[in-house]
Amino acid sequence: MFEDIRDGEYDAFTDLLFNALVGFAFMFFIAFAMINPVAETGKIDTEVEILITVRWPDGNEDDIDVYVEDPVGNIVWYHEREAGLMHLDRDDRGQFKDVLLVNGQEVENPLNQETVSVRGLMNGEYVVNVVHFIATSTDPVPVTVKIEKMNPSVRVVYYGEVELGGTGEEVTVARFTLEDDEIVDLNNRPKSLVELTRTAGRNTPGGAQDVGSGEVVE
């Protein structure tokens, strides 16, 4: 009789221990599942493949424009803010109507910046130009251009500065060729994108144009 009692007590203790272990394992699984994975440094989840940022001095009243051409001839600019897989996210006109609303009050925004995003990649050449659309003085304006390839991690393709000296001046900042997601050529050979957006036969100052290609012929 005593053996039966001891055996019963032993079985009950075993069941209790087993249930406790099961409960502990379940809580450990739930806690582990709720732990967020550590983010990989430099990884960005974004639909933008290439980001082009053009800046000139804060508070400057000149109007600088960016023109970008893709490998199939689409050109994004202030009159064509979306073309192909490219989009002009911000068209800045210097200090013209450049204000922020803070606590119900209009505050002047000194930032001069234009950005273009490329939301899909294709093989071929991209061309990035800056244009001095309106000059308010005779002083040259320093313009910085940064081109970043965003995926799988951020990589600066180009960063540099050019000076624009007056209304109508156009400068080819960078031309780069993509081949299987790799940049195989980077240069700044002149090519007028303004001319390609205009009526055939019109020339830009400083050189004749091949209207079909936009290449400058000195």
Secondary structure, 3 states (H helix, E strand, C coil): CHHHHHHHHHHHHHHHHHHHHHHHHHHHHHHHHCCCCCCCCCECCCCCCEEEEEEECCCCCCEEEEEEECCCCCEEECCECEECCEEEEECCCCCCCCEEEECCEEEECCCEEEEEEECCCCCEEEEEEEEEEECCCCCCEEEEEEEEECCCECEEEEEEEEEECCCCCEEEEEEEEEECCEEEEEECCCECHHHHHCCCCCCCCCCEECCCCCEEEC
